[in-house]
Amino acid sequence: MRTRRRLFLILIILLAVAAWLAVSLLLPARPVKTVQPEFDGQRAYQDVAYQVSLGPRTIGSPAHNKAVDWMAQDLRAAGWKVEIQEGQMAGHPMRNVVAQYGEGAPWVILGAHFDSRLHADHDPNPANYSTPVPGANDGASGVAVLMELARIIPDRMESTAGFQQVWLVFFDGEDNGKIPGWDWILGSRMFAASLEDFPQAVVVLDMIGDTNLNIYQERNSDQQLTAEIWQAAEKLGYGSQFIPKPGLSILDDHTPFLERGMRAVDIIDFDYPYYHTLSDTLDKVSPDSLQIVGTVMLNWLTQDRP
């Protein structure tokens, strides 16, 4: 009797398991919820700290070369195709770092300059005029936002209908205008001139890590593109940082693209008191400001597009 009961119980269990398996196979699978990677302002801040630790990234210096190597290595590790565009502008060697991800259209270029100015000629002490600028906000902040976006974009692009191709371009030779033998925006001029096809948008980030972030709309920038980005900021609750009012007209790395007929915008907080001084140091940069700009850019990049 005990043997029969055991066999009967085993049979009941087997039938129950078989029924459960049959029902499970017939029911549609539950979608797996994935956590979308978000922009990390603290991690971007560490990228600013690293660049500053190298010293001023003036053209031809060891710090400049180390910055190029660091960007290329980390971008490749994040899954980007990386090239170093080399050339001569105004008699000086240029090394732009160009990273590409995705293919097709719509296509966007995000840019920032990584070089530091040779002369701190806005410093309150004239004795410092010939000293290189540390470049924490003026250069390193924009680079840091792009480097953090590079870690996130590949995962986010797989699940959005936003831009299908993104280029991150780190411009050399932006910051030495009004110095004998030099000029402004050399690296971006070299890169823009090399483009055979035009992207749907070009966005330049410059001096966006200020602890008191006030980004007005640069007057030379494409108005439609500007409106899109400022609307994205407003929806995220950052209307007090992305101020929807015209600011200054600025010659910056977006200019060569505008001159070639491309839609380009300059996102810059020009109200920065340490511009081209020896006080442009890490303590003047805020992780919160990097977080705001990075979050706005990530959301704008990944919003649905036709």
C-alpha positions in Angstrom: 0.0 0.0 0.0 2.8 2.4 0.9 4.5 1.8 -2.4 1.3 2.5 -4.3 0.8 5.7 -2.4 4.3 6.9 -3.1 3.9 6.1 -6.8 0.5 7.9 -6.8 2.0 11.0 -5.2 5.0 11.0 -7.6 2.5 10.7 -10.5 0.5 13.7 -9.2 3.7 15.8 -8.8 4.9 14.9 -12.3 1.5 15.8 -13.8 1.5 19.1 -11.9 5.0 20.0 -13.2 4.0 19.1 -16.7 0.9 21.2 -16.5 2.9 24.2 -15.2 5.5 23.8 -18.0 2.7 23.7 -20.6 1.0 26.8 -19.3 4.4 28.6 -19.1 5.2 27.8 -22.7 1.8 29.0 -23.9 1.8 32.3 -22.0 3.7 35.2 -23.6 7.0 36.0 -21.9 7.1 38.9 -19.6 9.2 41.8 -20.9 12.5 42.1 -19.1 12.9 45.6 -17.7 16.3 47.1 -18.4 17.8 50.0 -16.5 18.8 52.7 -18.8 22.3 54.1 -18.0 22.2 57.7 -16.9 24.7 60.5 -17.0 27.0 60.5 -13.9 28.2 64.0 -13.0 30.6 62.7 -10.4 32.3 60.4 -12.9 32.6 63.3 -15.3 34.1 65.4 -12.5 36.8 62.8 -12.1 37.6 63.2 -15.8 38.1 66.9 -15.2 40.3 66.2 -12.3 42.5 63.8 -14.3 43.0 66.3 -17.1 43.9 69.0 -14.7 46.4 66.6 -13.0 48.3 66.3 -16.3 49.0 70.0 -16.2 48.2 72.6 -18.9 47.4 70.7 -22.2 49.3 73.2 -24.4 50.1 72.0 -27.9 53.2 69.8 -28.1 53.5 69.4 -24.3 53.7 66.0 -22.5 50.3 66.8 -20.9 48.8 67.4 -24.3 50.1 64.1 -25.6 48.9 62.2 -22.5 45.4 63.7 -22.9 45.2 62.5 -26.5 46.3 59.0 -25.5 43.9 58.9 -22.6 40.9 60.0 -24.7 41.7 57.5 -27.5 42.2 54.6 -25.1 39.0 55.2 -23.1 36.9 55.8 -26.1 38.0 52.6 -27.7 37.3 50.7 -24.5 33.8 52.1 -24.6 33.2 50.6 -28.1 33.9 53.7 -30.3 35.9 53.7 -33.5 38.7 56.2 -32.9 41.0 58.1 -35.3 43.6 60.8 -34.6 43.3 63.5 -37.3 46.7 65.1 -37.7 47.7 68.1 -39.7 49.2 71.6 -39.6 47.3 74.9 -39.0 48.9 78.3 -38.8 52.3 76.5 -38.8 51.4 74.4 -35.7 50.7 70.6 -35.4 47.1 69.7 -34.7 45.8 66.4 -33.3 42.0 66.1 -33.2 40.5 63.0 -31.6 37.6 61.7 -33.6 35.3 59.0 -32.2 32.4 57.4 -34.2 29.5 55.2 -33.1 26.6 53.9 -35.2 25.8 54.5 -38.8 23.2 56.1 -41.1 21.1 59.1 -40.4 20.2 61.2 -38.5 23.8 62.0 -37.7 25.2 64.4 -35.1 28.6 65.7 -34.1 29.4 66.7 -30.5 32.6 68.6 -30.0 34.7 70.2 -27.3 38.3 71.5 -27.3 40.9 69.8 -25.1 43.8 72.2 -25.4 44.8 74.8 -22.8 45.7 78.4 -23.5 49.4 79.2 -23.6 49.0 82.6 -21.9 46.9 83.5 -18.8 46.5 87.1 -20.1 43.3 87.8 -18.2 44.9 87.0 -14.9 44.7 89.9 -12.4 48.5 89.7 -11.9 50.4 90.8 -15.1 53.4 88.7 -14.0 51.3 85.6 -14.9 50.4 86.7 -18.4 52.9 84.3 -20.1 52.0 81.3 -17.9 49.8 78.5 -19.3 46.2 78.3 -18.1 45.2 75.2 -16.0 42.1 74.9 -18.1 39.7 73.1 -15.7 36.5 74.7 -16.9 37.9 76.2 -20.2 38.5 72.9 -22.0 38.4 70.0 -19.5 34.8 70.4 -18.5 33.4 70.0 -22.1 35.8 67.1 -22.7 34.6 65.4 -19.5 30.9 65.6 -20.5 31.7 64.0 -23.9 33.8 61.3 -22.3 30.9 60.4 -19.9 28.4 60.5 -22.8 30.8 58.1 -24.6 30.2 55.5 -21.9 26.4 55.8 -22.1 25.5 56.4 -25.7 26.2 52.9 -27.1 23.6 51.3 -24.7 21.1 54.1 -25.0 21.2 54.2 -28.8 20.1 50.5 -29.0 16.7 51.3 -27.4 15.9 54.8 -28.8 14.8 56.3 -32.1 17.1 59.3 -31.7 20.3 59.9 -33.6 21.6 56.8 -35.3 25.2 58.0 -35.8 27.1 60.0 -33.3 30.6 61.5 -33.6 32.5 62.9 -30.7 35.3 65.2 -31.8 37.9 66.6 -29.4 39.3 69.7 -31.0 42.9 70.8 -30.7 44.2 74.4 -31.0 41.1 76.3 -30.0 42.4 78.6 -27.4 45.4 80.6 -28.5 44.0 83.6 -30.4 45.5 87.0 -29.9 48.9 85.4 -29.3 51.6 86.2 -32.0 51.9 83.4 -34.5 48.6 81.8 -33.4 44.9 82.0 -34.0 41.6 80.8 -32.6 39.7 77.6 -33.5 42.5 75.9 -35.5 41.6 72.3 -34.8 37.9 72.7 -35.6 38.7 74.6 -38.8 40.9 71.7 -39.9 38.2 69.1 -39.0 35.2 71.0 -40.6 37.2 71.5 -43.8 37.7 67.7 -44.0 34.0 66.8 -44.0 32.6 65.6 -47.3 29.1 64.9 -45.9 27.2 67.2 -43.6 25.6 66.0 -40.3 22.1 67.0 -39.3 23.5 68.9 -36.3 26.8 70.0 -34.6 26.8 70.8 -30.9 29.9 72.3 -29.2 30.3 72.3 -25.4 32.7 74.9 -23.9 33.1 76.2 -20.3 30.0 74.3 -19.0 31.3 73.2 -15.6 31.1 76.6 -13.8 29.7 76.3 -10.2 27.3 79.2 -11.1 25.9 77.8 -14.3 24.2 80.4 -16.6 24.0 79.3 -20.2 22.5 81.9 -22.5 21.7 81.3 -26.2 24.8 82.2 -28.3 23.6 84.6 -31.0 25.5 83.1 -34.0 24.1 79.6 -33.4 21.4 77.9 -35.4 18.1 79.1 -33.9 16.1 76.0 -34.5 18.8 73.8 -33.0 19.2 76.1 -30.1 15.4 76.0 -29.5 15.4 72.2 -29.5 18.1 71.9 -26.8 16.8 74.7 -24.6 13.3 73.1 -24.8 14.8 69.7 -23.7 16.4 71.5 -20.8 13.2 73.2 -19.8 11.3 69.9 -19.8 14.0 68.5 -17.4 13.6 71.4 -15.0 16.8 73.1 -16.0 15.3 76.4 -17.3 17.2 78.4 -14.8 20.6 77.1 -16.1 19.7 77.0 -19.8 18.3 80.5 -20.0 16.1 81.1 -23.0 17.5 84.5 -23.8 20.1 85.7 -26.3 23.6 86.1 -24.9 26.9 87.1 -26.6 28.1 86.5 -30.2 31.1 84.2 -29.8 33.8 83.0 -32.1 34.1 79.3 -31.1 34.5 75.8 -32.5 31.0 75.9 -33.9 32.0 78.8 -36.3 33.7 76.7 -39.0 30.7 74.5 -39.3 28.3 77.5 -39.6 30.6 78.9 -42.3 30.2 75.7 -44.3 26.4 75.8 -44.0 25.9 73.3 -41.3 23.4 73.6 -38.4 25.6 74.2 -35.4 25.2 75.5 -31.8 27.6 76.6 -29.1 26.6 75.7 -25.6 28.9 78.0 -23.5 28.7 79.8 -20.1 30.7 82.8 -21.0 30.0 84.5 -17.6 33.0 82.8 -16.0 35.3 85.1 -14.0 38.3 82.8 -14.2 38.5 82.7 -18.0 42.1 82.7 -19.2 43.5 83.1 -15.7 45.6 80.9 -13.4 42.5 80.5 -11.2 40.7 78.3 -13.8 41.3 75.3 -11.4 39.4 72.2 -10.4 37.7 73.9 -7.4 35.9 76.2 -9.9 34.1 73.2 -11.5 30.9 71.7 -10.1 29.8 68.1 -10.6 26.2 69.4 -10.5 26.8 71.6 -13.5 28.4 68.7 -15.4 25.4 66.6 -14.5 22.9 69.2 -15.8 24.6 69.7 -19.1 25.3 66.0 -19.6 21.7 65.0 -18.8 20.3 67.6 -21.2 22.5 66.4 -24.0 21.7 62.8 -23.3 18.0 63.4 -23.4 18.2 65.6 -26.5 20.3 63.0 -28.3 18.0 60.1 -27.6 14.6 61.7 -28.1 12.6 60.3 -31.0 13.4 61.8 -34.4 11.8 61.3 -37.8 
